């Protein structure tokens, strides 16, 4: 069974997208490691928005902080009428 260059490229992209290490993909398909690493960078940019996973993890840490900050700025004060229980719930 032979595969086309396009099919090989798709397989490599899918494997990298699923987290198969570049070295393994390189050895299995007997491809130059640098070519596989370049493809891995493209996959990471598509998947995470950056090729550097440290950047991605940093973004993931800051995003919840932004949400908390926004919530705290917009949340009603505990004594406001919006925070009181409805009459049916206070029984």
C-alpha positions as CSV (number, residue, x, y, z in Angstrom):
1,X,0.0,0.0,0.0
2,X,1.4,3.4,-0.9
3,X,0.2,6.8,0.1
4,X,0.5,10.1,-1.5
5,X,2.5,13.0,-0.2
6,X,-0.8,14.8,0.7
7,X,-2.0,11.8,2.7
8,X,1.3,11.5,4.5
9,X,1.1,15.2,5.4
10,X,-2.4,14.7,6.7
11,X,-1.3,11.7,8.8
12,X,1.6,13.5,10.3
13,X,-0.6,16.5,11.1
14,X,-3.2,14.4,12.7
15,X,-0.7,12.5,14.8
16,X,1.0,15.6,16.0
17,X,-2.4,17.1,16.7
18,X,-3.2,14.1,19.0
19,X,0.0,14.7,20.9
20,X,2.3,12.0,19.3
21,X,5.9,13.3,19.9
22,X,7.7,14.7,16.8
23,X,10.5,12.2,17.3
24,X,8.2,9.2,17.1
25,X,6.4,10.5,14.0
26,X,9.8,11.2,12.4
27,X,11.0,7.6,13.1
28,X,7.8,5.9,12.1
29,X,7.6,7.6,8.7
30,X,11.4,8.0,8.3
31,X,11.1,11.7,7.9
32,X,13.6,14.4,8.7
33,X,13.0,15.5,12.3
34,X,13.3,19.2,11.4
35,X,10.5,18.9,8.9
36,X,8.3,17.2,11.5
37,X,9.1,19.8,14.1
38,X,8.2,22.6,11.6
39,X,4.8,20.8,11.1
40,X,4.4,20.5,14.8
41,X,4.8,24.3,15.2
42,X,2.1,24.8,12.6
43,X,-0.2,22.4,14.4
44,X,0.4,24.2,17.7
45,X,-0.3,27.6,16.2
46,X,-3.6,26.2,14.8
47,X,-4.5,24.5,18.0
48,X,-3.2,26.9,20.7
49,X,-2.6,30.2,18.8
50,X,1.1,30.0,19.5
51,X,3.9,27.5,18.8
52,X,5.4,28.1,22.2
53,X,3.4,26.0,24.8
54,X,4.8,28.2,27.6
55,X,3.0,31.1,26.0
56,X,-0.2,29.1,25.8
57,X,0.1,28.0,29.5
58,X,0.7,31.6,30.5
59,X,-2.4,32.7,28.6
60,X,-4.4,30.0,30.4
61,X,-3.3,31.3,33.8
62,X,-4.2,34.9,33.0
63,X,-7.6,34.3,31.4
64,X,-9.3,33.1,34.7
65,X,-7.7,36.1,36.4
66,X,-9.3,38.5,33.9
67,X,-12.7,36.7,34.4
68,X,-12.4,37.0,38.2
69,X,-11.5,40.7,37.9
70,X,-14.4,41.4,35.6
71,X,-16.8,39.5,37.9
72,X,-15.7,41.3,41.0
73,X,-16.1,44.7,39.2
74,X,-19.6,43.9,37.9
75,X,-21.0,41.7,40.7
76,X,-23.7,43.3,42.8
77,X,-22.9,44.2,46.4
78,X,-24.1,41.6,48.9
79,X,-26.5,44.1,50.5
80,X,-28.1,45.1,47.2
81,X,-31.6,44.0,46.3
82,X,-30.2,41.9,43.5
83,X,-28.5,39.7,46.0
84,X,-31.5,39.1,48.3
85,X,-33.4,35.8,48.1
86,X,-36.8,35.8,46.5
87,X,-39.7,35.7,48.9
88,X,-40.6,32.0,48.1
89,X,-37.0,31.0,49.0
90,X,-36.9,32.5,52.5
91,X,-39.5,30.1,54.0
